[in-house]
Amino acid sequence: MKPSTLQRIEQVNKELWLLLSLFVIALVLNLAVASGRMLLGLYTLPTVASAYLYGRRHATLTAFASVLLVALLAAVSADQLWHGPAVPTSLEKWLDITAWGGILVLTGNLMGALYDHKTAQVKELRETYHGLMLILRHFISKDKYTENHSYRVAVYAATISEEMDLGPERIEDVRAAALLHDIGKLEISRELLYKAARLTEEEFHEIQQHAARGATILEPIGGSLRRVIPIVLAHHEKFDGSGYTPMSGEQIPLEARIIAVADHYDAMTSDRPYRKAMSPLDVKDIVAKGAGTDFDPKVVDAFLRAFRQGEMEVPAVVV
């Protein structure tokens, strides 16, 4: 997981480059439309874009920057702003710039407020969505292992996703799919799931059906949660096509390939009725050897980086 300070610096750099680019575009458009005259309307573009992309604070600051830039250009060459027979006095010129600048700042502030309001609503919906996932995790659990396994897989998968620089929306999809990846086991008996003896071919086929059954259970759900259905359906597929279906490589959703690594790592490092847990170091080596066959090499590389950084650990207390 990247340090938050570094992420903030990267974000600020992106914002500054974008705003600088918008100012350059406005200047180029100004020269192309009226090479001998400065069109104030074009210098509202950075403020509008800043409000749309970053919110009220950035839009207000960008508006002030636009006003200062126009004021500076006006001070250097006032003739660029006013043409025609009725040339205003110096006081009238600055009153015009002040009025335009005030309207621009107010517009940026109000448009940015709309962005902030929308962002707050999206954040609230996402927190509610994630909370519902955590509650649902308790309902689908047949015992403490299943419950905590889904939680740990969600943490591991989200960590790997962050290491791969997936966007926030895709990371949330990975987290939700990981919490629900074993929901199909609701229709499989507990005795079969935790049978200590070797499974028969028929019993193994029955357990293999849990991915498809999970997708069927989630099918009636609408909204953004529908995006996790293909992930849940494919989380046991193998990169070389030797999984539950012939699906292989890039045909498998990336989110499912991530969960496959996280699921395997947690299953192997946990005690089960039929075997004792393996050490994380041993399982790490097994995952590394599975790159290109069982697992996507890119996902394995991200897993190994996270492991070396000590990020593939989950607190003992499950919330």
KOLZA-383180 format. One line per 10 residues: number of its first residue (from 0); their letters; for each residue x, y, z of N, C-alpha, C. Coordinates in steps of 0.02 Angstrom, whole numbers, plus 50000, padded with zeros to 5 digits. Example, Ala and Ser with C-alpha at 12.3 -4.5 7.8 and 13.67 -1.06 7.14 Angstrom:
<nodes>
0	as	50660:49716:50390:50615:49775:50390:50660:49835:50390  50642:49888:50354:50684:49947:50357:50645:50002:50394 $
</nodes>
This chain:
<nodes>
0	mkpstlqrie	50043:49940:50000:50000:50000:50000:50045:50062:50000  50032:50107:49954:50074:50166:49949:50061:50214:50007  50113:50247:50031:50102:50295:50084:50054:50349:50063  50011:50371:50109:49960:50421:50092:49992:50487:50071  50049:50505:50102:50083:50568:50083:50104:50566:50010  50131:50510:49989:50153:50503:49919:50093:50507:49872  50038:50476:49892:49978:50479:49850:49953:50550:49843  49955:50588:49899:49933:50658:49897:49977:50699:49850  50043:50688:49854:50089:50726:49811:50075:50710:49737  50064:50646:49722:50049:50626:49654:49984:50659:49630 $
10	qvnkelwlll	49933:50661:49673:49870:50691:49655:49877:50765:49642  49914:50800:49687:49924:50872:49678:49961:50886:49613  50011:50846:49597:50048:50855:49535:50002:50848:49474  49958:50798:49476:49911:50788:49421:49865:50848:49414  49841:50874:49471:49795:50931:49470:49830:50992:49441  49892:51005:49463:49928:51063:49439:49942:51059:49364  49962:51001:49340:49975:50992:49269:49911:51001:49228  49855:50975:49254:49792:50982:49219:49771:51056:49214  49776:51091:49270:49756:51162:49269:49802:51203:49225  49867:51188:49227:49914:51223:49183:49896:51210:49110 $
20	slfvialvln	49878:51148:49094:49859:51131:49026:49797:51169:49004  49749:51176:49050:49688:51212:49034:49702:51286:49020  49746:51316:49060:49765:51385:49047:49798:51393:48979  49841:51345:48961:49874:51347:48896:49823:51340:48840  49775:51294:48849:49723:51284:48799:49682:51348:48790  49664:51380:48846:49627:51442:48842:49666:51496:48804  49731:51500:48818:49774:51549:48784:49778:51534:48709  49786:51470:48691:49790:51452:48620:49725:51467:48584  49668:51450:48617:49603:51465:48588:49593:51540:48579  49617:51577:48628:49612:51650:48625:49649:51676:48564 $
30	lavasgrmll	49709:51652:48554:49750:51674:48497:49719:51653:48431  49688:51591:48431:49660:51566:48369:49595:51603:48350  49554:51620:48401:49490:51653:48387:49499:51727:48374  49539:51760:48416:49549:51833:48409:49619:51849:48430  49665:51845:48382:49735:51853:48399:49752:51921:48428  49713:51972:48412:49728:52038:48439:49686:52058:48497  49646:52012:48523:49600:52030:48577:49593:51972:48626  49589:51988:48690:49582:51936:48741:49509:51926:48757  49484:51865:48746:49414:51848:48760:49408:51819:48830  49375:51857:48874:49371:51836:48944:49334:51770:48953 $
40	glytlptvas	49287:51756:48908:49249:51694:48915:49293:51632:48914  49347:51634:48874:49390:51575:48869:49427:51562:48935  49437:51614:48975:49475:51605:49037:49431:51580:49094  49367:51565:49078:49324:51530:49127:49332:51454:49122  49362:51430:49068:49369:51358:49058:49405:51323:49115  49463:51348:49138:49497:51313:49193:49455:51308:49256  49416:51361:49271:49374:51360:49331:49318:51309:49325  49286:51307:49267:49232:51259:49257:49258:51188:49261  49315:51175:49229:49344:51108:49231:49366:51089:49302  49395:51137:49337:49417:51123:49406:49358:51107:49451 $
50	aylygrrhat	49302:51144:49442:49242:51130:49482:49215:51061:49467  49215:51042:49404:49188:50977:49383:49231:50919:49408  49297:50929:49409:49342:50874:49425:49362:50871:49498  49369:50929:49532:49399:50929:49598:49357:50960:49654  49305:50998:49638:49263:51024:49691:49272:51098:49704  49238:51121:49758:49233:51192:49771:49299:51225:49786  49340:51195:49829:49403:51227:49849:49448:51239:49789  49457:51188:49747:49500:51196:49688:49470:51246:49639  49404:51243:49630:49373:51289:49583:49381:51361:49604  49372:51374:49669:49380:51443:49695:49451:51467:49685 $
60	ltafasvllv	49499:51425:49701:49570:51444:49693:49587:51456:49619  49560:51413:49575:49572:51421:49504:49541:51485:49478  49481:51502:49503:49448:51565:49483:49491:51625:49503  49518:51625:49564:49562:51679:49585:49624:51683:49540  49651:51624:49522:49710:51623:49478:49693:51651:49410  49634:51635:49384:49613:51662:49319:49605:51738:49322  49575:51763:49376:49566:51835:49384:49634:51870:49388  49680:51843:49425:49747:51873:49431:49783:51873:49363  49775:51817:49326:49807:51813:49260:49778:51867:49213  49712:51873:49212:49680:51923:49168:49700:51993:49190 $
70	allaavsadq	49701:52005:49256:49720:52071:49281:49792:52088:49261  49836:52038:49265:49905:52049:49245:49911:52066:49171  49874:52027:49130:49876:52041:49058:49846:52109:49042  49793:52127:49079:49762:52192:49068:49809:52249:49087  49847:52239:49140:49894:52291:49162:49951:52299:49112  49971:52243:49081:50026:52246:49032:50003:52274:48965  49943:52251:48942:49918:52273:48877:49842:52278:48880  49817:52335:48904:49745:52344:48912:49708:52344:48846  49741:52360:48791:49708:52364:48726:49682:52297:48703  49709:52243:48731:49686:52176:48711:49615:52162:48735 $
80	lwhgpavpts	49593:52198:48787:49527:52185:48816:49472:52227:48785  49488:52287:48763:49436:52333:48740:49451:52358:48670  49402:52352:48627:49409:52376:48558:49346:52416:48540  49350:52453:48489:49292:52491:48467:49300:52565:48481  49251:52603:48456:49255:52676:48463:49248:52700:48534  49206:52666:48575:49194:52688:48644:49241:52652:48691  49301:52679:48699:49350:52648:48744:49336:52672:48815  49326:52626:48863:49310:52647:48931:49370:52678:48966  49354:52714:49019:49408:52744:49059:49444:52689:49098  49500:52708:49127:49539:52659:49166:49498:52630:49223 $
90	lekwlditaw	49459:52674:49258:49418:52650:49313:49365:52601:49289  49335:52617:49232:49283:52573:49205:49312:52505:49184  49373:52508:49158:49406:52445:49138:49414:52399:49198  49439:52427:49253:49451:52385:49312:49386:52365:49346  49336:52406:49340:49270:52386:49366:49242:52327:49327  49253:52328:49261:49231:52272:49219:49267:52207:49239  49333:52212:49249:49372:52153:49268:49350:52128:49337  49338:52175:49383:49316:52156:49450:49248:52121:49448  49202:52148:49409:49136:52117:49403:49141:52047:49372  49180:52043:49318:49190:51977:49287:49222:51928:49334 $
100	ggilvltgnl	49273:51951:49370:49308:51907:49417:49263:51884:49474  49221:51930:49500:49176:51912:49554:49126:51859:49531  49098:51868:49471:49051:51819:49445:49086:51752:49434  49148:51753:49410:49186:51692:49399:49198:51654:49464  49220:51691:49516:49233:51659:49581:49168:51629:49609  49113:51666:49604:49049:51641:49629:49026:51580:49589  49035:51582:49523:49016:51524:49482:49057:51463:49500  49122:51473:49507:49166:51416:49526:49147:51388:49593  49131:51433:49641:49113:51411:49708:49049:51369:49707  48999:51393:49671:48935:51358:49669:48940:51292:49631 $
110	mgalydhkta	48976:51292:49575:48984:51230:49537:49024:51179:49577  49076:51203:49612:49115:51158:49654:49075:51130:49711  49027:51170:49738:48984:51146:49792:48941:51088:49768  48918:51092:49705:48879:51037:49677:48922:50974:49673  48984:50982:49653:49029:50924:49650:49040:50894:49719  49053:50937:49769:49064:50913:49838:49002:50876:49864  48943:50903:49848:48881:50871:49871:48874:50802:49839  48888:50798:49775:48883:50733:49740:48934:50684:49769  48996:50707:49781:49047:50664:49808:49029:50638:49877  49000:50682:49918:48979:50661:49985:48925:50608:49982 $
120	qvkelretyh	48878:50616:49935:48825:50567:49927:48853:50499:49904  48900:50502:49857:48930:50440:49833:48968:50405:49889  49004:50444:49930:49041:50415:49985:48994:50383:50036  48938:50417:50049:48889:50389:50096:48859:50324:50070  48843:50323:50005:48817:50262:49975:48868:50206:49977  48931:50223:49964:48983:50172:49966:48993:50143:50036  48991:50187:50087:48997:50163:50155:48938:50119:50175  48878:50139:50152:48818:50098:50166:48823:50031:50131  48847:50033:50069:48855:49972:50029:48905:49925:50063  48962:49952:50085:49012:49911:50117:48986:49884:50184 $
130	glmlilrhfi	48948:49925:50220:48919:49902:50283:48871:49845:50272  48831:49849:50219:48785:49794:50203:48823:49731:50186  48880:49739:50152:48920:49680:50136:48945:49646:50199  48966:49686:50248:48991:49658:50310:48935:49622:50348  48875:49652:50347:48818:49620:50380:48801:49555:50344  48799:49557:50278:48783:49497:50239:48834:49442:50251  48896:49462:50263:48948:49412:50277:48929:49368:50337  48899:49398:50388:48879:49360:50447:48822:49312:50430  48776:49333:50387:48719:49291:50371:48739:49230:50328  48789:49240:50284:48807:49184:50240:48856:49137:50273 $
140	skdkytenhs	48881:49153:50333:48932:49112:50366:48899:49052:50400  48927:48994:50388:48903:48934:50422:48941:48923:50487  49000:48953:50492:49039:48948:50553:49091:49003:50553  49131:49006:50607:49181:49060:50613:49234:49057:50558  49253:48996:50536:49304:48992:50483:49279:49025:50420  49218:49006:50398:49192:49034:50335:49186:49110:50340  49161:49133:50397:49151:49206:50406:49217:49242:50403  49266:49221:50442:49330:49255:50445:49371:49244:50382  49361:49187:50349:49395:49174:50285:49375:49226:50234  49309:49240:50227:49286:49289:50179:49314:49358:50195 $
150	yrvavyaati	49316:49375:50259:49343:49440:50280:49416:49445:50262  49455:49393:50278:49527:49396:50264:49541:49398:50189  49504:49359:50150:49513:49360:50078:49498:49429:50050  49447:49463:50078:49431:49531:50055:49489:49579:50070  49520:49572:50129:49576:49615:50147:49636:49601:50102  49653:49537:50093:49709:49519:50050:49698:49542:49978  49638:49530:49952:49624:49548:49882:49626:49623:49872  49600:49662:49920:49602:49735:49915:49674:49759:49917  49716:49728:49958:49786:49747:49963:49822:49735:49896  49810:49677:49867:49840:49661:49802:49815:49710:49748 $
160	seemdlgper	49751:49726:49751:49722:49772:49702:49755:49841:49707  49766:49865:49768:49800:49929:49777:49871:49926:49752  49904:49870:49762:49973:49862:49737:49974:49864:49661  49919:49843:49629:49915:49844:49556:49886:49909:49530  49875:49958:49575:49851:50024:49556:49783:50023:49522  49739:49978:49544:49670:49980:49520:49635:50040:49549  49585:50065:49514:49548:50123:49538:49504:50106:49597  49480:50157:49633:49438:50146:49693:49377:50103:49679  49344:50114:49622:49283:50077:49606:49298:50003:49597  49353:49987:49562:49370:49917:49550:49393:49884:49615 $
170	iedvraaall	49427:49921:49658:49447:49893:49722:49386:49876:49764  49335:49919:49762:49273:49905:49799:49238:49843:49770  49241:49835:49704:49212:49775:49673:49250:49712:49696  49316:49717:49699:49356:49660:49723:49338:49644:49795  49333:49696:49837:49318:49685:49908:49249:49652:49916  49198:49678:49880:49131:49651:49885:49128:49579:49859  49161:49566:49802:49161:49498:49774:49196:49449:49821  49250:49472:49854:49285:49428:49901:49242:49412:49961  49204:49461:49986:49160:49448:50043:49105:49398:50024  49086:49396:49960:49031:49354:49938:49053:49294:49897 $
180	hdigkleisr	49119:49283:49890:49141:49233:49842:49119:49162:49859  49106:49148:49923:49084:49081:49944:49010:49077:49960  48971:49126:49937:48900:49126:49954:48864:49065:49926  48890:49036:49872:48860:48976:49844:48864:48916:49890  48908:48918:49940:48913:48861:49987:48854:48857:50034  48810:48908:50032:48749:48904:50072:48708:48843:50053  48713:48822:49991:48672:48766:49966:48709:48700:49970  48767:48700:50003:48805:48638:50012:48806:48621:50086  48797:48558:50102:48792:48538:50172:48858:48550:50209  48852:48566:50273:48911:48579:50314:48954:48517:50320 $
190	ellykaarlt	48921:48458:50324:48958:48396:50331:49004:48384:50271  48979:48402:50212:49020:48393:50151:49076:48444:50149  49061:48507:50167:49111:48560:50164:49170:48546:50209  49158:48515:50267:49211:48505:50316:49226:48432:50328  49215:48393:50276:49230:48322:50280:49305:48312:50283  49328:48275:50333:49400:48265:50343:49428:48212:50296  49386:48164:50277:49409:48110:50233:49413:48135:50161  49444:48095:50119:49451:48113:50048:49382:48114:50015  49370:48165:49974:49305:48171:49941:49300:48123:49882  49240:48098:49872:49227:48058:49812:49222:48105:49752 $
200	eeefheiqqh	49222:48077:49693:49217:48119:49632:49151:48157:49631  49097:48124:49652:49032:48156:49654:49030:48213:49704  49060:48202:49763:49062:48254:49815:49104:48313:49792  49160:48300:49759:49203:48354:49734:49166:48395:49682  49129:48362:49639:49090:48397:49588:49037:48441:49621  49007:48416:49676:48957:48454:49713:48987:48518:49740  49047:48515:49768:49079:48575:49795:49099:48622:49740  49118:48595:49682:49136:48638:49625:49078:48682:49603  49018:48662:49617:48959:48700:49594:48948:48764:49634  48986:48775:49689:48970:48832:49732:48981:48899:49696 $
210	aargatilep	49028:48902:49649:49039:48965:49613:48979:48983:49569  48954:48933:49532:48896:48945:49489:48834:48959:49532  48827:48924:49588:48769:48935:49631:48772:49005:49663  48833:49027:49678:48841:49095:49705:48818:49147:49656  48837:49138:49592:48815:49185:49540:48739:49184:49533  48709:49125:49539:48636:49119:49534:48601:49156:49591  48629:49149:49652:48600:49183:49710:48603:49259:49702  48658:49284:49673:48667:49356:49665:48631:49385:49605  48608:49342:49559:48579:49365:49496:48521:49414:49505  48475:49404:49553:48419:49451:49559:48439:49521:49584 $
220	iggslrrvip	48499:49528:49611:48519:49591:49640:48534:49641:49585  48512:49703:49594:48524:49755:49544:48580:49801:49565  48587:49856:49528:48636:49907:49545:48708:49884:49535  48753:49918:49569:48825:49906:49560:48846:49836:49583  48806:49805:49626:48825:49739:49651:48823:49686:49595  48788:49701:49541:48787:49653:49485:48856:49645:49454  48898:49695:49463:48966:49690:49434:49007:49634:49464  48990:49612:49525:49031:49561:49558:49011:49491:49536  48955:49483:49500:48932:49416:49481:48984:49379:49437  49010:49411:49383:49061:49375:49344:49124:49359:49384 $
230	ivlahhekfd	49139:49401:49434:49198:49389:49476:49187:49328:49520  49129:49326:49554:49113:49268:49596:49112:49204:49554  49084:49208:49495:49078:49150:49451:49146:49122:49430  49196:49167:49423:49261:49146:49395:49317:49142:49446  49302:49147:49511:49358:49153:49559:49397:49088:49569  49373:49032:49542:49411:48969:49546:49443:48950:49479  49439:48994:49430:49470:48979:49366:49546:48986:49371  49581:48946:49332:49655:48948:49333:49681:48981:49270  49737:49012:49277:49764:49053:49222:49778:49011:49160  49796:48947:49168:49812:48905:49110:49751:48868:49083 $
240	gsgytpmsge	49691:48882:49111:49630:48851:49086:49613:48785:49117  49647:48764:49170:49635:48699:49201:49589:48704:49262  49550:48760:49267:49506:48768:49324:49439:48735:49314  49386:48765:49341:49319:48735:49337:49293:48735:49266  49314:48783:49225:49294:48787:49154:49357:48798:49112  49352:48794:49046:49411:48805:49003:49433:48878:49000  49399:48923:49034:49417:48993:49033:49489:49002:49057  49528:49045:49023:49599:49052:49040:49623:49123:49027  49681:49139:49055:49716:49202:49041:49673:49264:49050  49676:49308:49000:49639:49371:49003:49564:49363:48998 $
250	qipleariia	49541:49302:48981:49469:49289:48979:49439:49292:49050  49480:49277:49099:49458:49279:49169:49460:49351:49193  49407:49377:49223:49409:49446:49248:49469:49456:49295  49502:49513:49288:49561:49527:49329:49544:49522:49403  49485:49547:49422:49465:49544:49493:49461:49472:49518  49438:49426:49474:49434:49356:49493:49504:49326:49500  49550:49347:49457:49619:49322:49462:49651:49345:49527  49634:49405:49549:49661:49431:49612:49632:49391:49671  49567:49379:49670:49535:49342:49724:49562:49270:49727  49578:49241:49669:49605:49173:49667:49669:49168:49708 $
260	vadhydamts	49713:49217:49702:49775:49217:49741:49760:49228:49815  49718:49277:49830:49701:49292:49900:49667:49233:49933  49621:49200:49897:49584:49143:49923:49631:49085:49938  49676:49071:49892:49724:49016:49901:49771:49030:49960  49794:49092:49964:49841:49109:50018:49808:49100:50086  49746:49124:50093:49713:49118:50158:49695:49046:50174  49671:49009:50124:49652:48939:50136:49712:48898:50160  49770:48910:50129:49829:48871:50146:49860:48891:50213  49849:48953:50234:49879:48977:50297:49830:48971:50355  49774:48937:50345:49723:48929:50398:49715:48855:50416 $
270	drpyrkamsp	49700:48841:50478:49685:48773:50500:49618:48751:50471  49617:48689:50446:49555:48659:50421:49544:48592:50456  49483:48566:50454:49470:48502:50487:49514:48445:50462  49536:48450:50400:49573:48394:50370:49649:48408:50364  49673:48465:50388:49745:48479:50388:49760:48540:50430  49824:48545:50450:49847:48603:50488:49869:48658:50440  49871:48718:50466:49891:48776:50425:49965:48772:50407  49982:48797:50348:50052:48803:50327:50077:48872:50346  50143:48880:50348:50171:48945:50365:50163:48993:50306  50155:49058:50320:50148:49107:50265:50206:49105:50215 $
280	ldvkdivakg	50267:49094:50240:50325:49091:50194:50320:49033:50146  50298:48975:50172:50291:48916:50128:50236:48928:50076  50181:48958:50098:50126:48970:50051:50146:49023:50000  50185:49072:50023:50210:49123:49975:50249:49091:49919  50291:49042:49936:50330:49007:49885:50285:48966:49838  50233:48936:49867:50186:48897:49825:50150:48942:49776  50129:49000:49799:50095:49048:49755:50142:49071:49699  50205:49084:49718:50254:49106:49668:50265:49053:49615  50267:48990:49635:50277:48935:49587:50216:48925:49542  50158:48949:49565:50097:48941:49526:50087:48995:49474 $
290	agtdfdpkvv	50133:49043:49470:50126:49097:49420:50129:49069:49349  50081:49086:49309:50079:49063:49240:50038:49000:49231  50027:48962:49284:49985:48902:49281:49920:48913:49320  49925:48912:49386:49865:48925:49427:49846:48998:49428  49897:49042:49429:49884:49113:49442:49913:49158:49388  49884:49217:49382:49908:49269:49336:49976:49294:49361  50028:49292:49320:50094:49315:49343:50095:49387:49368  50054:49431:49337:50053:49500:49360:50023:49505:49430  49972:49465:49443:49942:49465:49510:49991:49437:49561  50026:49385:49542:50075:49354:49587:50131:49404:49603 $
300	daflrafrqg	50153:49442:49553:50205:49492:49566:50180:49544:49616  50118:49566:49609:50090:49615:49657:50083:49584:49726  50063:49521:49729:50058:49485:49793:50126:49481:49827  50178:49464:49789:50245:49458:49817:50271:49526:49842  50257:49579:49806:50278:49645:49829:50243:49663:49895  50178:49650:49898:50141:49664:49960:50166:49620:50017  50183:49558:50002:50208:49513:50054:50275:49537:50081  50319:49558:50037:50385:49582:50059:50379:49645:50101  50327:49685:50089:50317:49746:50126:50277:49735:50190  50260:49672:50205:50224:49656:50266:50151:49674:50264 $
310	emevpavvv	50122:49680:50204:50052:49701:50199:50003:49644:50194  50029:49582:50186:49984:49524:50183:49974:49496:50253  49951:49539:50297:49936:49520:50365:49868:49549:50384  49830:49512:50423:49764:49535:50445:49762:49534:50521  49736:49587:50552:49731:49587:50625:49693:49526:50650  49713:49501:50709:49682:49442:50737:49608:49454:50754  49592:49515:50772:49523:49532:50790:49485:49550:50727  49431:49515:50713:49389:49529:50655:49333:49574:50676  49323:49629:50640:49271:49678:50658:49207:49662:50619 $
</nodes>
